[in-house]
Amino acid sequence: MKEGIHPKYVDSTISCACGSVVKTRATVERMHVDVCSQCHPFYTGKRQQVVDRGGRIEQFKRRYNLEQGSPAAAPQA
């Protein structure tokens, strides 16, 4: 390997927003991450809460305030 072209490889501390701390080696001494394997839903198996917003037709009707009996809801011929 050539001398002087590689970055310094030092002991590093990676801390997550959930409070998890990992010690490893990297080119920077400290890193802060938002999500790690301890709190990410994919790795923990916990699913994020899914909000049932209804189907596309219900969303459309709710957005445009359409009702079954209104003339705007009747299909155009």
C-alpha positions in Angstrom: 0.0 0.0 0.0 1.2 3.5 -0.7 2.2 5.7 2.2 0.1 8.8 3.1 -2.9 8.2 0.9 -5.1 6.3 3.3 -7.3 7.9 6.0 -6.6 7.2 9.7 -8.6 4.2 11.0 -9.5 4.9 14.7 -11.7 3.5 17.4 -15.2 4.9 16.8 -18.4 5.2 18.8 -21.7 5.1 17.0 -24.8 6.3 19.0 -28.4 6.0 18.0 -31.4 8.1 18.8 -32.8 5.2 20.8 -29.8 5.2 23.1 -28.0 2.2 21.7 -24.2 2.6 21.5 -21.9 0.5 19.3 -18.1 0.6 19.5 -16.2 -0.2 16.3 -13.4 1.1 14.1 -13.9 3.8 11.4 -12.4 6.9 9.9 -14.3 9.2 12.2 -14.3 9.1 16.0 -18.1 9.7 16.7 -21.2 9.1 14.6 -24.8 9.7 15.5 -27.6 7.9 13.6 -31.4 8.2 13.7 -32.2 4.4 13.3 -30.1 1.3 14.1 -30.7 -2.4 14.1 -32.0 -2.2 17.7 -34.9 0.1 16.9 -35.6 -0.3 13.2 -39.0 -2.0 12.6 -37.5 -4.3 9.9 -35.0 -5.8 12.3 -37.1 -5.8 15.5 -40.1 -7.4 13.9 -42.4 -4.6 15.2 -44.5 -3.2 12.5 -45.3 0.4 12.4 -48.9 1.3 13.1 -50.8 1.2 9.8 -53.6 3.7 9.6 -56.6 2.5 7.7 -57.5 5.4 5.4 -60.0 3.5 3.3 -59.8 2.7 -0.4 -59.2 5.0 -3.3 -62.9 5.5 -4.1 -63.7 6.4 -0.5 -60.8 8.8 -0.4 -62.0 10.4 -3.6 -65.5 10.8 -2.4 -64.3 12.2 0.9 -62.0 14.6 -0.8 -64.6 16.0 -3.1 -67.6 15.6 -0.7 -69.5 13.4 -3.0 -72.5 11.5 -1.9 -74.5 8.7 -3.6 -77.6 10.8 -4.4 -75.9 13.9 -5.6 -75.8 14.7 -9.4 -72.1 15.1 -9.3 -71.8 11.5 -8.2 -73.8 10.2 -11.2 -71.7 8.8 -14.0 -71.4 10.9 -17.1 -72.8 9.4 -20.3 
